[in-house]
Amino acid sequence: MSRYIAIIDYDEASGLYGAHFPDAPGATAMGATEEEVIDNAFEALAEWVADEVADGRRAPTPRSYAELLKSGEHEPGKGGMVATIPLLLESGKPTRANVSIDTGLLETIDEAASRLGLTRSAFLASAARDKIKASA
């Protein structure tokens, strides 16, 4: 899984956090909290890369933090915290997958999905997305 570095700044005037990606120019996100801007950055990166691919371009290879520092594009202590954001590109095409899950866990998944008005597949896909986002 590719991870892109996001630089996150806080704007005191607006009270908002903003994120940008040195390796995905034009991909930006905003949020009222650090958690919200990181969540929004996850979506912004995926949309930006999907647009690049749709336009016939390849997604740029993300650089490591060491490479970013070496380039001079980011200096520690000069504003902005750094987060790594995983790239999740969805194709929109469902596919079957055979997975093994404990029977009791599967029953609990089905109950939770039913309470939320979701199918088992939608529930599991949502849980997987949330787990990937949390790994940022």
C-alpha positions as CSV (number, residue, x, y, z in Angstrom):
1,M,0.0,0.0,0.0
2,S,1.4,3.4,-1.0
3,R,1.6,6.1,1.7
4,Y,1.9,9.7,0.8
5,I,3.2,12.4,3.1
6,A,0.8,15.2,4.0
7,I,2.0,18.4,5.6
8,I,-0.7,19.7,8.0
9,D,-0.8,23.4,9.1
10,Y,-3.1,25.2,11.4
11,D,-4.5,28.6,10.4
12,E,-5.3,30.6,13.6
13,A,-7.4,33.2,11.6
14,S,-9.8,30.6,10.4
15,G,-9.4,28.0,13.2
16,L,-8.9,25.3,10.5
17,Y,-6.3,22.8,9.7
18,G,-5.2,22.4,6.1
19,A,-3.3,19.5,4.5
20,H,-1.3,19.4,1.3
21,F,0.7,16.6,-0.4
22,P,4.2,17.5,-1.8
23,D,3.9,14.5,-4.1
24,A,0.3,15.2,-5.2
25,P,0.2,18.8,-6.1
26,G,-3.3,20.2,-5.9
27,A,-4.6,17.6,-3.5
28,T,-5.6,19.5,-0.4
29,A,-7.9,19.0,2.5
30,M,-9.3,21.1,5.4
31,G,-10.7,20.2,8.8
32,A,-11.7,21.7,12.1
33,T,-9.5,19.2,14.0
34,E,-6.4,17.2,13.3
35,E,-8.4,14.0,13.1
36,E,-10.9,15.6,10.7
37,V,-8.2,17.0,8.4
38,I,-6.4,13.6,8.3
39,D,-9.7,11.9,7.5
40,N,-10.4,14.4,4.7
41,A,-6.9,14.1,3.4
42,F,-7.4,10.4,3.0
43,E,-10.4,11.1,0.7
44,A,-8.7,14.0,-1.1
45,L,-5.7,11.9,-1.9
46,A,-7.8,9.1,-3.3
47,E,-9.9,11.5,-5.4
48,W,-6.8,13.3,-6.7
49,V,-5.0,10.1,-7.8
50,A,-8.3,8.8,-9.3
51,D,-8.5,12.0,-11.4
52,E,-4.9,11.6,-12.5
53,V,-5.5,8.0,-13.6
54,A,-8.7,9.0,-15.4
55,D,-6.8,11.7,-17.3
56,G,-4.3,9.0,-18.5
57,R,-1.5,10.0,-16.1
58,R,0.1,7.7,-13.5
59,A,0.1,8.5,-9.8
60,P,3.4,9.8,-8.8
61,T,5.5,7.6,-6.6
62,P,5.4,8.8,-3.1
63,R,8.7,9.9,-1.5
64,S,9.9,8.9,1.9
65,Y,10.2,11.5,4.6
66,A,14.0,11.4,4.3
67,E,13.7,12.1,0.5
68,L,11.3,15.0,1.2
69,L,13.7,16.5,3.7
70,K,16.6,16.1,1.3
71,S,14.7,17.9,-1.4
72,G,14.3,21.0,0.8
73,E,10.5,21.1,0.3
74,H,9.9,20.6,4.0
75,E,12.0,21.8,6.9
76,P,11.2,20.4,10.4
77,G,10.3,23.2,12.8
78,K,9.2,25.5,10.0
79,G,5.5,24.9,10.5
80,G,3.4,22.0,9.8
81,M,3.2,18.5,11.2
82,V,3.7,15.5,9.0
83,A,1.3,12.6,8.5
84,T,1.5,9.6,6.2
85,I,-1.8,9.0,4.4
86,P,-2.5,5.6,2.9
87,L,-3.7,5.6,-0.7
88,L,-6.9,3.5,-1.2
89,L,-8.1,3.5,-4.8
90,E,-11.5,1.9,-5.3
91,S,-12.5,0.7,-8.7
92,G,-16.2,0.7,-8.1
93,K,-16.4,-2.8,-9.3
94,P,-17.5,-5.4,-6.7
95,T,-15.7,-8.8,-6.7
96,R,-16.4,-11.9,-4.8
97,A,-13.9,-12.9,-2.1
98,N,-13.9,-16.1,0.0
99,V,-12.9,-15.3,3.6
100,S,-13.0,-17.4,6.7
101,I,-14.4,-15.7,9.9
102,D,-15.3,-17.1,13.3
103,T,-19.0,-18.1,13.4
104,G,-19.7,-16.0,16.5
105,L,-18.0,-13.0,14.9
106,L,-19.9,-13.4,11.7
107,E,-23.2,-13.4,13.6
108,T,-22.2,-10.2,15.4
109,I,-21.2,-8.6,12.1
110,D,-24.6,-9.5,10.6
111,E,-26.5,-8.1,13.6
112,A,-24.5,-4.9,13.5
113,A,-25.0,-4.6,9.7
114,S,-28.7,-5.2,10.1
115,R,-29.0,-2.5,12.8
116,L,-27.2,0.0,10.5
117,G,-29.3,-1.0,7.4
118,L,-26.2,-2.4,5.6
119,T,-25.5,-5.6,3.8
120,R,-22.7,-7.8,5.2
121,S,-20.5,-6.8,2.3
122,A,-21.1,-3.1,2.8
123,F,-20.5,-3.4,6.5
124,L,-17.2,-5.3,6.0
125,A,-16.0,-2.9,3.3
126,S,-16.7,0.0,5.6
127,A,-14.9,-1.6,8.5
128,A,-11.9,-2.3,6.3
129,R,-11.8,1.4,5.1
130,D,-12.0,2.6,8.7
131,K,-9.2,0.3,9.7
132,I,-7.0,1.4,6.8
133,K,-7.7,5.1,7.6
134,A,-6.8,4.4,11.3
135,S,-3.4,3.1,10.2
136,A,-2.5,6.5,8.9
